[in-house]
Amino acid sequence: MQTSGTGAGGAAGNVVITAGVGGAETGSGAGTGGTGGDVIITPGAGGTGNTAGIAGVVWNRSPLQTCQFIPTATITADTTTITVAQLRAGVLVCSRTNDADLPATLPTGDVFGAAMKASHADEDSFMFTVINLGASARTVTITTASDFNVVGNMVVPITSSGLFMVRRTADTVYTIYRIAGA
């Protein structure tokens, strides 16, 4: 962790936390490089006693800014299996040209669990958005394979979007929630 003091003009310094870089592939150049490290912030557990103490939390007391890469996950086929990489990118855009409804199927819990990093633990979650840019009456429906539980409406109507959260409940078991949208 790097810290810096007061900057020029009295501006406060920054706190920078950077995880380790994945190792380079060795050999012929056809292999896969190592996975980069995660930054995990874990608050303290509540104390024990006659009345248990309340566990600590991570507070964010300022506007939160994140890095959103350009969405490359565009769904154009008549049926599709959504990959874990597409979900983790955060935005799925559907811009099909035919009038049929689109079933967009999540991978199985086994595939999902294998694609996530080792630091991905029970109760961890992430969010993604589906944007339906269709020009007629078709919908996008998130369907699930094995090891997924569904909470809420998984249908994203024409010219609208839906916000979803995927939460790990066990090693290869997940729940998908519809958080917001039409």
N, C-alpha and C positions, 0 to 999 in steps of 0.2 A: 504494500500500500504506500502511495506517495502522498505527502501533504505539503502544502506550501503556505507560507505566512501571508501577511498583508501585501497585496500587489501595488503597482504604481497607482498613485492618485487615491490611495486609501481603500481600494477594492479588496475584498476578502480573497483569500486563496482558495484553491480547489482541493478536494479530496478525490484521488483517482485510485480505483481498485481495478486491477487488471488480472485476469486469470492467465494461466500458462498457455503457451502456444503448442498446438499438436506437433508431434515429431514428423520429420520428413520421411517419405517412403525410401527405403534403401533397396538397392538391387537394380533391376532392369528399367525402372521408371514406370512400370505398368501396375504397380501396387497402389495401395491406398495409404494416405498419410494418417498420422494419429489424430485423434479427436481433441479439439481444444478444450481447455478447462472451463468449468462453470464458476459463477460467482453466486454463492449461497449465503443468505443472511438468515440466521436462526435466532430468534429472541429466546430469552431464558425461560425455563419452566417455572411454574409457581411452586412455592415452598410447601413442605408437608407440615402437618400439625393437626390440632383438633379441628381447625377450619383451614382447608387448603388455600394457599395463596393463588392469586390469579396469574396466569402465564403472561409473559411480556408479549408485545406486538411490535411490528415494524411500522413506524409512523412516517408518512410523507406529508410534510407541512408546506409544500410548495407545489406549483404546477408541475406536472409530470410530462416530460418530453421523451419520446421514444424514437427509435430509428425504424421506419417502415420502408422496406425495399419495394421496388417497383413490382407489382403483382405479375408473375409470369404464369400463374395457374389459370389458364383460360379453358373452360369446358365448352367444347363445340360438338362432341360426338353425341349420338342418340342415347347411349348408356355409358356410364363411366364408373370406374372405381377410383375414388379419390385416394391419393397417396398421403402418407404421413408428412412427407416433405411439403406437399401442397398445403396441408392444413397448418403446418408450423410457419409457413410464409405469411399467414394471417389473412389473406384476401383471395377468394376464389371468384372469378368473373365468369358468368355463363352468358354466351352470346351465340346461341344456336340459330339456325335459319329455318328449321322446319317447325311445324305447329304441334308436335307431340310433347307431352310432359316428359321431363327428364328425371329418371331415378339416378341419384348420385350416391353410390354405396361406399361406406367407410370400410377400411380394411378390418380383418379380424383382430381380436385382442392380442393374439399371439404375434401377428405381424406388427401391430402397433407397438407392443412392448419391446420387441426386438429392435425396432427402429429408434426408440427413445434412448437417451443416454442413461448410464448406470446411476447417475444422481437423481433421476426421475423417481420420486417416491410416492407412496400412497398419499392421497389427498392433494397432490400437486395438480395444477390445472393450467390450461392455456385457452385463449379465445381465438376465434376466427370469424370472418364475415363472408357470407355468400351474397353476391350481387347478381341479380337476374336482369340482364339488359335486353331480353327478348322483345320483339316488336308485335307479338300477337298473344294469344291466350295461354301460352304454355307456362307451366310451373316447374320449379326445381324442388325435388323432394329428397331430403337426406334420408337414406335407408341404412340399416346397420347389418353387419355380419354378426357372427357369434361373439360373445363376451362383451356386448355393449348393451347398456340399459338406456332407455330414451325417456326424457322428461320434457314435455311440451310439444308444440306443433312444429314439425320438421319440414313444412311446406313453405317455400319462398315464392310468393306470387310474382306475376309479370311486373316489370319496371319497379321492383322494390329490392330490399335487402333484408337479411336476417343475421343477427349476431348470436353465435353459439359458443358454449364453453364445454370443453372435454376435461373430465376429472378422472384421475386414476383412483380406483377404489380397492384394487388388489393387484398382484403382480401383472396379470394380463387381462384384467377386467376394468372396464371404463364405463362412465355414465356421460351421455351428451345431453346438455341442457339448452333449450331455446331461451335466450336471455332477452332479446328485443327484436323488433321488426314487425312488419305488417302481418 
